[in-house]
């Protein structure tokens, strides 16, 4: 039931502090603050390469995870959308780990990709929200998200729960590979445990975001920019906006702007920049200034520190709590979801049942 909420999507966005905490609880051991995965009968330290396959929002969770697996565990990651992976004859070394990410566990292309990977001798790991789904049944390593049923067609809480599981997996893999000390692992766990509260703080900006949505609603095109793990967040922001508000939106790696898309910039195209303060902040902001110099109207999503450094001259700003870079994607998912939600409400579209879309895509 929707309770006091107007839409399932809104309810599910606001459930995130709870369901992320629930999900993390099953991956963190309370007695020693270490990451624990469900029992597995293979040696994670032997994994030489990871192939991540998914569709849509689940694919973007995988894209964030690629940064984490490579950065923390130094394991090379290959990443593809399922519809491409299936048909491109990927080269898979026997014994590699293939990781599939899906809310429903029934997406036709992802399931077919899973079976292809199995036939090629891969170990099958699955991050899935529906524990009775086909993908859950076919996994060697089942990593459930505990988001609860997701009714809104646009995926929200399943995404942040996927990120939670993937961060835990990255830490576990890094430990298994000898790339992370026990203390570092505990620090990662500490940061993850701060996520529900930080997400809650982000949700506190709902009203500001509803106000800013009125600046975005009249636009025909919107650009989202981010760098590093915030690049997939830009892609996710654009996808959310497209699917429920029907505004054409594109996500771009901030540094890629000058290779073409900057030609699109004028004062009719809002440019939303995702830039938490941290190691990539300066770089992203310099790309943002290039956009502004061409008359672009910027909405900057950052923390107090980032906004103090770069907020001036923006059309609007959205303030997030200051968080460790590891959990930034979990926190910055919130404004991106809320903005799409409020733009859709402002435009009067059917938020929970957008045209032409199905919750579970069981045909190719
Ligand atoms: C976007 C969305 C879709 C799904 C995609 C994969 O909001 O809902 O892009 O993420 O269809 O679905 P699952 O995760 O069920 O495999």
Boltz pocket constraint, residues with backbone or C-beta under 6 A from the ligand:
constraints:
  - pocket:
      binder: B
      contacts: [[A, 55], [A, 56], [A, 57], [A, 58], [A, 59], [A, 101], [A, 102], [A, 103], [A, 104], [A, 105], [A, 106], [A, 107], [A, 110], [A, 153], [A, 154], [A, 155], [A, 156], [A, 239], [A, 240], [A, 243], [A, 358], [A, 359], [A, 360], [A, 361]]
      max_distance: 6.0
